[in-house]
Amino acid sequence: FGGAGPCRMEPPNDNIYISDLPAEINDEAIRETFGAYGDIKSCKALPGKLPGQKGAALVRFGTVDEASWMVQNLNGNIPQGLATPVVVRFAKQQGKGKGPGAGPPGAG
C-alpha cells in the first residue's frame, strides 16, 4: 500500500546524486551552488558528454542530516544560482560495510 510506484530509494546517507544540472557543470560551480546548503566534504561534477545532455554531480556532505535536507527540500526545485529544477536523491552506497575502505587484508 502507499508509495509512489516502484521507484526504490536508497537509504539515507551523506552522499547524494544531483541530476538535471547545466551540461558545463564543474566542481567549483557545485561547491558555489550547493555549499550554501551544507558542509560539502567532497564533490565530483559529471558534465554532459553529448550535445544537449545535462550534467550531474555526486556530492558528499558533512552529515546525513544535511544530505537528507537536500533530498527533501531541493528535489524538483530550483537551487539558488540555477535556472531549472534539479533531481536530488541519495547516491548508491558502495560496499555496505565490506570491501574497499574496510582496511587492507593482512595489514600490520
N, CA, C and O atoms as a GROMACS GRO file, in nm:
protein
  432
    1PHE      N    1   0.083  -0.120   0.000
    1PHE     CA    2   0.000   0.000   0.000
    1PHE      C    3   0.086   0.125   0.000
    1PHE      O    4   0.200   0.122   0.047
    2GLY      N    5   0.034   0.234  -0.052
    2GLY     CA    6   0.105   0.362  -0.049
    2GLY      C    7   0.227   0.362  -0.138
    2GLY      O    8   0.252   0.266  -0.211
    3GLY      N    9   0.302   0.467  -0.132
    3GLY     CA   10   0.422   0.478  -0.213
    3GLY      C   11   0.390   0.538  -0.349
    3GLY      O   12   0.274   0.552  -0.386
    4ALA      N   13   0.493   0.572  -0.420
    4ALA     CA   14   0.475   0.636  -0.550
    4ALA      C   15   0.523   0.546  -0.662
    4ALA      O   16   0.588   0.592  -0.755
    5GLY      N   17   0.491   0.419  -0.654
    5GLY     CA   18   0.531   0.328  -0.760
    5GLY      C   19   0.658   0.253  -0.725
    5GLY      O   20   0.702   0.254  -0.610
    6PRO      N   21   0.717   0.188  -0.825
    6PRO     CA   22   0.831   0.100  -0.799
    6PRO      C   23   0.964   0.173  -0.786
    6PRO      O   24   1.069   0.110  -0.794
    7CYS      N   25   0.961   0.302  -0.767
    7CYS     CA   26   1.084   0.380  -0.754
    7CYS      C   27   1.150   0.350  -0.619
    7CYS      O   28   1.103   0.396  -0.515
    8ARG      N   29   1.259   0.273  -0.622
    8ARG     CA   30   1.325   0.238  -0.497
    8ARG      C   31   1.422   0.347  -0.457
    8ARG      O   32   1.503   0.392  -0.539
    9MET      N   33   1.414   0.390  -0.332
    9MET     CA   34   1.505   0.494  -0.284
    9MET      C   35   1.618   0.428  -0.207
    9MET      O   36   1.599   0.328  -0.138
   10GLU      N   37   1.734   0.485  -0.221
   10GLU     CA   38   1.849   0.440  -0.143
   10GLU      C   39   1.829   0.486   0.002
   10GLU      O   40   1.764   0.587   0.026
   11PRO      N   41   1.885   0.411   0.098
   11PRO     CA   42   1.874   0.455   0.237
   11PRO      C   43   1.949   0.586   0.257
   11PRO      O   44   2.048   0.612   0.189
   12PRO      N   45   1.902   0.670   0.350
   12PRO     CA   46   1.971   0.797   0.374
   12PRO      C   47   2.118   0.777   0.406
   12PRO      O   48   2.155   0.690   0.486
   13ASN      N   49   2.202   0.858   0.345
   13ASN     CA   50   2.344   0.859   0.374
   13ASN      C   51   2.396   0.999   0.342
   13ASN      O   52   2.318   1.085   0.299
   14ASP      N   53   2.524   1.023   0.361
   14ASP     CA   54   2.576   1.159   0.344
   14ASP      C   55   2.612   1.192   0.199
   14ASP      O   56   2.660   1.302   0.171
   15ASN      N   57   2.591   1.098   0.108
   15ASN     CA   58   2.630   1.116  -0.032
   15ASN      C   59   2.504   1.125  -0.119
   15ASN      O   60   2.419   1.036  -0.115
   16ILE      N   61   2.494   1.233  -0.198
   16ILE     CA   62   2.376   1.249  -0.283
   16ILE      C   63   2.416   1.260  -0.430
   16ILE      O   64   2.528   1.297  -0.463
   17TYR      N   65   2.320   1.226  -0.516
   17TYR     CA   66   2.336   1.236  -0.660
   17TYR      C   67   2.241   1.344  -0.708
   17TYR      O   68   2.120   1.337  -0.682
   18ILE      N   69   2.294   1.443  -0.779
   18ILE     CA   70   2.213   1.554  -0.830
   18ILE      C   71   2.219   1.549  -0.982
   18ILE      O   72   2.327   1.548  -1.040
   19SER      N   73   2.101   1.545  -1.047
   19SER     CA   74   2.098   1.543  -1.193
   19SER      C   75   2.017   1.660  -1.246
   19SER      O   76   1.962   1.740  -1.169
   20ASP      N   77   2.011   1.670  -1.378
   20ASP     CA   78   1.946   1.783  -1.448
   20ASP      C   79   2.020   1.915  -1.421
   20ASP      O   80   1.958   2.021  -1.411
   21LEU      N   81   2.152   1.906  -1.409
   21LEU     CA   82   2.235   2.025  -1.392
   21LEU      C   83   2.279   2.076  -1.530
   21LEU      O   84   2.269   2.003  -1.628
   22PRO      N   85   2.328   2.200  -1.538
   22PRO     CA   86   2.379   2.250  -1.666
   22PRO      C   87   2.489   2.158  -1.721
   22PRO      O   88   2.568   2.103  -1.645
   23ALA      N   89   2.493   2.142  -1.853
   23ALA     CA   90   2.587   2.049  -1.916
   23ALA      C   91   2.733   2.082  -1.884
   23ALA      O   92   2.817   1.993  -1.878
   24GLU      N   93   2.763   2.212  -1.865
   24GLU     CA   94   2.902   2.254  -1.844
   24GLU      C   95   2.940   2.261  -1.696
   24GLU      O   96   3.038   2.327  -1.660
   25ILE      N   97   2.865   2.194  -1.610
   25ILE     CA   98   2.889   2.198  -1.465
   25ILE      C   99   3.031   2.152  -1.430
   25ILE      O  100   3.085   2.063  -1.495
   26ASN      N  101   3.090   2.214  -1.328
   26ASN     CA  102   3.222   2.172  -1.281
   26ASN      C  103   3.223   2.172  -1.127
   26ASN      O  104   3.129   2.221  -1.064
   27ASP      N  105   3.330   2.118  -1.069
   27ASP     CA  106   3.338   2.106  -0.923
   27ASP      C  107   3.322   2.240  -0.853
   27ASP      O  108   3.255   2.250  -0.750
   28GLU      N  109   3.383   2.345  -0.909
   28GLU     CA  110   3.375   2.477  -0.846
   28GLU      C  111   3.230   2.527  -0.843
   28GLU      O  112   3.185   2.582  -0.742
   29ALA      N  113   3.159   2.508  -0.953
   29ALA     CA  114   3.018   2.551  -0.958
   29ALA      C  115   2.932   2.471  -0.860
   29ALA      O  116   2.839   2.525  -0.801
   30ILE      N  117   2.964   2.343  -0.843
   30ILE     CA  118   2.891   2.260  -0.747
   30ILE      C  119   2.910   2.316  -0.607
   30ILE      O  120   2.813   2.332  -0.532
   31ARG      N  121   3.034   2.345  -0.572
   31ARG     CA  122   3.063   2.399  -0.437
   31ARG      C  123   2.996   2.534  -0.417
   31ARG      O  124   2.943   2.561  -0.309
   32GLU      N  125   3.000   2.620  -0.519
   32GLU     CA  126   2.936   2.752  -0.507
   32GLU      C  127   2.785   2.740  -0.489
   32GLU      O  128   2.726   2.807  -0.405
   33THR      N  129   2.723   2.653  -0.569
   33THR     CA  130   2.577   2.641  -0.567
   33THR      C  131   2.526   2.568  -0.444
   33THR      O  132   2.435   2.616  -0.377
   34PHE      N  133   2.585   2.454  -0.413
   34PHE     CA  134   2.530   2.368  -0.308
   34PHE      C  135   2.599   2.384  -0.173
   34PHE      O  136   2.550   2.334  -0.072
   35GLY      N  137   2.714   2.454  -0.169
   35GLY     CA  138   2.783   2.478  -0.043
   35GLY      C  139   2.701   2.565   0.051
   35GLY      O  140   2.721   2.562   0.173
   36ALA      N  141   2.607   2.644  -0.004
   36ALA     CA  142   2.520   2.727   0.079
   36ALA      C  143   2.422   2.644   0.160
   36ALA      O  144   2.365   2.692   0.258
   37TYR      N  145   2.403   2.518   0.120
   37TYR     CA  146   2.304   2.433   0.186
   37TYR      C  147   2.365   2.338   0.289
   37TYR      O  148   2.292   2.270   0.362
   38GLY      N  149   2.497   2.332   0.295
   38GLY     CA  150   2.560   2.242   0.392
   38GLY      C  151   2.710   2.235   0.370
   38GLY      O  152   2.763   2.296   0.277
   39ASP      N  153   2.778   2.161   0.455
   39ASP     CA  154   2.923   2.146   0.453
   39ASP      C  155   2.960   2.035   0.354
   39ASP      O  156   2.946   1.917   0.384
   40ILE      N  157   3.010   2.075   0.236
   40ILE     CA  158   3.048   1.977   0.134
   40ILE      C  159   3.186   1.921   0.167
   40ILE      O  160   3.284   1.995   0.174
   41LYS      N  161   3.193   1.790   0.187
   41LYS     CA  162   3.320   1.724   0.214
   41LYS      C  163   3.393   1.690   0.085
   41LYS      O  164   3.516   1.702   0.078
   42SER      N  165   3.318   1.649  -0.018
   42SER     CA  166   3.378   1.622  -0.148
   42SER      C  167   3.268   1.629  -0.254
   42SER      O  168   3.150   1.610  -0.224
   43CYS      N  169   3.309   1.655  -0.377
   43CYS     CA  170   3.212   1.656  -0.485
   43CYS      C  171   3.279   1.616  -0.615
   43CYS      O  172   3.400   1.633  -0.632
   44LYS      N  173   3.201   1.563  -0.705
   44LYS     CA  174   3.250   1.521  -0.836
   44LYS      C  175   3.147   1.562  -0.939
   44LYS      O  176   3.038   1.504  -0.944
   45ALA      N  177   3.181   1.661  -1.022
   45ALA     CA  178   3.091   1.704  -1.130
   45ALA      C  179   3.098   1.604  -1.244
   45ALA      O  180   3.205   1.553  -1.278
   46LEU      N  181   2.984   1.576  -1.303
   46LEU     CA  182   2.975   1.485  -1.416
   46LEU      C  183   2.910   1.560  -1.533
   46LEU      O  184   2.790   1.549  -1.554
   47PRO      N  185   2.992   1.637  -1.608
   47PRO     CA  186   2.936   1.718  -1.717
   47PRO      C  187   2.872   1.631  -1.824
   47PRO      O  188   2.907   1.514  -1.839
   48GLY      N  189   2.777   1.688  -1.898
   48GLY     CA  190   2.715   1.616  -2.008
   48GLY      C  191   2.819   1.582  -2.113
   48GLY      O  192   2.904   1.665  -2.146
   49LYS      N  193   2.814   1.460  -2.167
   49LYS     CA  194   2.914   1.415  -2.264
   49LYS      C  195   2.868   1.438  -2.408
   49LYS      O  196   2.952   1.454  -2.497
   50LEU      N  197   2.738   1.441  -2.430
   50LEU     CA  198   2.684   1.459  -2.564
   50LEU      C  199   2.612   1.592  -2.573
   50LEU      O  200   2.565   1.644  -2.471
   51PRO      N  201   2.602   1.651  -2.693
   51PRO     CA  202   2.529   1.777  -2.708
   51PRO      C  203   2.385   1.762  -2.658
   51PRO      O  204   2.315   1.667  -2.693
   52GLY      N  205   2.343   1.857  -2.576
   52GLY     CA  206   2.207   1.853  -2.524
   52GLY      C  207   2.191   1.769  -2.398
   52GLY      O  208   2.085   1.772  -2.334
   53GLN      N  209   2.294   1.694  -2.361
   53GLN     CA  210   2.287   1.611  -2.240
   53GLN      C  211   2.313   1.696  -2.117
   53GLN      O  212   2.403   1.780  -2.117
   54LYS      N  213   2.234   1.675  -2.013
   54LYS     CA  214   2.251   1.753  -1.890
   54LYS      C  215   2.364   1.696  -1.805
   54LYS      O  216   2.405   1.582  -1.821
   55GLY      N  217   2.412   1.779  -1.714
   55GLY     CA  218   2.517   1.738  -1.624
   55GLY      C  219   2.459   1.677  -1.496
   55GLY      O  220   2.339   1.681  -1.473
   56ALA      N  221   2.547   1.622  -1.415
   56ALA     CA  222   2.508   1.565  -1.287
   56ALA      C  223   2.626   1.581  -1.192
   56ALA      O  224   2.733   1.628  -1.231
   57ALA      N  225   2.605   1.543  -1.066
   57ALA     CA  226   2.714   1.552  -0.969
   57ALA      C  227   2.691   1.457  -0.853
   57ALA      O  228   2.577   1.425  -0.819
   58LEU      N  229   2.799   1.412  -0.794
   58LEU     CA  230   2.797   1.339  -0.668
   58LEU      C  231   2.852   1.434  -0.563
   58LEU      O  232   2.960   1.490  -0.579
   59VAL      N  233   2.777   1.454  -0.455
   59VAL     CA  234   2.817   1.547  -0.350
   59VAL      C  235   2.808   1.477  -0.215
   59VAL      O  236   2.704   1.423  -0.180
   60ARG      N  237   2.918   1.478  -0.141
   60ARG     CA  238   2.918   1.420  -0.006
   60ARG      C  239   2.917   1.534   0.095
   60ARG      O  240   3.005   1.621   0.095
   61PHE      N  241   2.816   1.531   0.182
   61PHE     CA  242   2.802   1.634   0.285
   61PHE      C  243   2.863   1.587   0.416
   61PHE      O  244   2.894   1.469   0.432
   62GLY      N  245   2.880   1.681   0.510
   62GLY     CA  246   2.940   1.650   0.640
   62GLY      C  247   2.854   1.558   0.725
   62GLY      O  248   2.907   1.481   0.806
   63THR      N  249   2.721   1.564   0.707
   63THR     CA  250   2.633   1.480   0.788
   63THR      C  251   2.520   1.423   0.703
   63THR      O  252   2.488   1.476   0.596
   64VAL      N  253   2.461   1.315   0.750
   64VAL     CA  254   2.345   1.256   0.685
   64VAL      C  255   2.228   1.354   0.689
   64VAL      O  256   2.148   1.360   0.596
   65ASP      N  257   2.218   1.432   0.799
   65ASP     CA  258   2.109   1.530   0.811
   65ASP      C  259   2.115   1.635   0.700
   65ASP      O  260   2.011   1.671   0.644
   66GLU      N  261   2.234   1.682   0.668
   66GLU     CA  262   2.249   1.781   0.561
   66GLU      C  263   2.207   1.721   0.426
   66GLU      O  264   2.135   1.783   0.349
   67ALA      N  265   2.253   1.599   0.401
   67ALA     CA  266   2.218   1.532   0.275
   67ALA      C  267   2.068   1.505   0.269
   67ALA      O  268   2.006   1.522   0.163
   68SER      N  269   2.009   1.464   0.380
   68SER     CA  270   1.864   1.439   0.385
   68SER      C  271   1.785   1.566   0.357
   68SER      O  272   1.684   1.563   0.286
   69TRP      N  273   1.832   1.678   0.412
   69TRP     CA  274   1.765   1.805   0.388
   69TRP      C  275   1.766   1.838   0.239
   69TRP      O  276   1.666   1.884   0.184
   70MET      N  277   1.879   1.813   0.175
   70MET     CA  278   1.891   1.839   0.030
   70MET      C  279   1.789   1.756  -0.048
   70MET      O  280   1.719   1.809  -0.134
   71VAL      N  281   1.780   1.627  -0.017
   71VAL     CA  282   1.688   1.539  -0.089
   71VAL      C  283   1.544   1.583  -0.065
   71VAL      O  284   1.464   1.588  -0.159
   72GLN      N  285   1.510   1.615   0.058
   72GLN     CA  286   1.372   1.652   0.092
   72GLN      C  287   1.332   1.789   0.038
   72GLN      O  288   1.216   1.808   0.002
   73ASN      N  289   1.425   1.883   0.034
   73ASN     CA  290   1.390   2.021   0.002
   73ASN      C  291   1.428   2.070  -0.138
   73ASN      O  292   1.365   2.161  -0.190
   74LEU      N  293   1.530   2.011  -0.198
   74LEU     CA  294   1.573   2.060  -0.329
   74LEU      C  295   1.527   1.974  -0.445
   74LEU      O  296   1.525   2.021  -0.559
   75ASN      N  297   1.490   1.849  -0.421
   75ASN     CA  298   1.446   1.761  -0.529
   75ASN      C  299   1.323   1.821  -0.598
   75ASN      O  300   1.220   1.844  -0.535
   76GLY      N  301   1.336   1.846  -0.728
   76GLY     CA  302   1.226   1.904  -0.805
   76GLY      C  303   1.216   2.055  -0.796
   76GLY      O  304   1.126   2.115  -0.854
   77ASN      N  305   1.309   2.117  -0.723
   77ASN     CA  306   1.308   2.262  -0.707
   77ASN      C  307   1.431   2.324  -0.774
   77ASN      O  308   1.521   2.253  -0.819
   78ILE      N  309   1.432   2.456  -0.780
   78ILE     CA  310   1.542   2.529  -0.844
   78ILE      C  311   1.635   2.585  -0.736
   78ILE      O  312   1.595   2.675  -0.662
   79PRO      N  313   1.757   2.534  -0.726
   79PRO     CA  314   1.852   2.587  -0.627
   79PRO      C  315   1.893   2.730  -0.661
   79PRO      O  316   1.891   2.770  -0.778
   80GLN      N  317   1.929   2.806  -0.559
   80GLN     CA  318   1.979   2.942  -0.578
   80GLN      C  319   2.096   2.939  -0.676
   80GLN      O  320   2.190   2.862  -0.658
   81GLY      N  321   2.092   3.023  -0.779
   81GLY     CA  322   2.200   3.030  -0.875
   81GLY      C  323   2.178   2.949  -1.002
   81GLY      O  324   2.252   2.964  -1.098
   82LEU      N  325   2.077   2.862  -1.003
   82LEU     CA  326   2.046   2.785  -1.123
   82LEU      C  327   1.912   2.832  -1.180
   82LEU      O  328   1.836   2.901  -1.112
   83ALA      N  329   1.885   2.794  -1.305
   83ALA     CA  330   1.763   2.841  -1.371
   83ALA      C  331   1.657   2.733  -1.388
   83ALA      O  332   1.543   2.763  -1.422
   84THR      N  333   1.694   2.607  -1.364
   84THR     CA  334   1.600   2.497  -1.385
   84THR      C  335   1.598   2.404  -1.264
   84THR      O  336   1.695   2.399  -1.188
   85PRO      N  337   1.488   2.330  -1.245
   85PRO     CA  338   1.481   2.236  -1.132
   85PRO      C  339   1.583   2.123  -1.145
   85PRO      O  340   1.623   2.086  -1.256
   86VAL      N  341   1.624   2.070  -1.032
   86VAL     CA  342   1.718   1.959  -1.029
   86VAL      C  343   1.652   1.838  -0.965
   86VAL      O  344   1.553   1.850  -0.893
   87VAL      N  345   1.710   1.721  -0.992
   87VAL     CA  346   1.667   1.598  -0.927
   87VAL      C  347   1.774   1.563  -0.825
   87VAL      O  348   1.892   1.555  -0.858
   88VAL      N  349   1.733   1.543  -0.698
   88VAL     CA  350   1.827   1.513  -0.591
   88VAL      C  351   1.783   1.384  -0.523
   88VAL      O  352   1.669   1.372  -0.479
   89ARG      N  353   1.876   1.288  -0.514
   89ARG     CA  354   1.844   1.162  -0.445
   89ARG      C  355   1.971   1.112  -0.377
   89ARG      O  356   2.082   1.156  -0.406
   90PHE      N  357   1.951   1.018  -0.285
   90PHE     CA  358   2.067   0.960  -0.219
   90PHE      C  359   2.144   0.876  -0.319
   90PHE      O  360   2.085   0.802  -0.398
   91ALA      N  361   2.277   0.886  -0.315
   91ALA     CA  362   2.362   0.806  -0.403
   91ALA      C  363   2.364   0.662  -0.355
   91ALA      O  364   2.338   0.634  -0.238
   92LYS      N  365   2.394   0.573  -0.446
   92LYS     CA  366   2.404   0.431  -0.409
   92LYS      C  367   2.522   0.412  -0.317
   92LYS      O  368   2.632   0.463  -0.342
   93GLN      N  369   2.500   0.337  -0.212
   93GLN     CA  370   2.608   0.305  -0.118
   93GLN      C  371   2.694   0.196  -0.179
   93GLN      O  372   2.642   0.102  -0.240
   94GLN      N  373   2.824   0.208  -0.164
   94GLN     CA  374   2.914   0.104  -0.212
   94GLN      C  375   2.971   0.029  -0.093
   94GLN      O  376   3.009   0.089   0.007
   95GLY      N  377   2.976  -0.102  -0.105
   95GLY     CA  378   3.042  -0.181  -0.003
   95GLY      C  379   2.954  -0.224   0.112
   95GLY      O  380   2.966  -0.338   0.156
   96LYS      N  381   2.866  -0.140   0.160
   96LYS     CA  382   2.779  -0.169   0.274
   96LYS      C  383   2.854  -0.241   0.386
   96LYS      O  384   2.807  -0.343   0.436
   97GLY      N  385   2.970  -0.187   0.425
   97GLY     CA  386   3.040  -0.241   0.542
   97GLY      C  387   3.154  -0.334   0.509
   97GLY      O  388   3.239  -0.360   0.595
   98LYS      N  389   3.160  -0.386   0.387
   98LYS     CA  390   3.270  -0.475   0.349
   98LYS      C  391   3.334  -0.422   0.223
   98LYS      O  392   3.282  -0.332   0.158
   99GLY      N  393   3.449  -0.479   0.188
   99GLY     CA  394   3.512  -0.441   0.063
   99GLY      C  395   3.604  -0.322   0.079
   99GLY      O  396   3.660  -0.300   0.186
  100PRO      N  397   3.620  -0.243  -0.028
  100PRO     CA  398   3.715  -0.131  -0.024
  100PRO      C  399   3.685  -0.036   0.091
  100PRO      O  400   3.570  -0.005   0.120
  101GLY      N  401   3.792   0.010   0.155
  101GLY     CA  402   3.774   0.102   0.264
  101GLY      C  403   3.770   0.034   0.400
  101GLY      O  404   3.779   0.101   0.503
  102ALA      N  405   3.755  -0.098   0.401
  102ALA     CA  406   3.749  -0.170   0.528
  102ALA      C  407   3.888  -0.200   0.582
  102ALA      O  408   3.903  -0.258   0.689
  103GLY      N  409   3.990  -0.159   0.508
  103GLY     CA  410   4.128  -0.182   0.551
  103GLY      C  411   4.191  -0.292   0.466
  103GLY      O  412   4.124  -0.389   0.429
  104PRO      N  413   4.319  -0.277   0.437
  104PRO     CA  414   4.384  -0.377   0.353
  104PRO      C  415   4.399  -0.509   0.426
  104PRO      O  416   4.428  -0.511   0.546
  105PRO      N  417   4.379  -0.621   0.357
  105PRO     CA  418   4.396  -0.751   0.422
  105PRO      C  419   4.541  -0.774   0.461
  105PRO      O  420   4.632  -0.738   0.387
  106GLY      N  421   4.562  -0.832   0.576
  106GLY     CA  422   4.697  -0.865   0.622
  106GLY      C  423   4.780  -0.746   0.664
  106GLY      O  424   4.902  -0.758   0.677
  107ALA      N  425   4.716  -0.631   0.686
  107ALA     CA  426   4.793  -0.513   0.728
  107ALA      C  427   4.844  -0.533   0.869
  107ALA      O  428   4.773  -0.583   0.956
  108GLY      N  429   4.969  -0.494   0.891
  108GLY     CA  430   5.021  -0.497   1.026
  108GLY      C  431   5.129  -0.590   1.051
  108GLY      O  432   5.178  -0.599   1.163
   0.00000   0.00000   0.00000
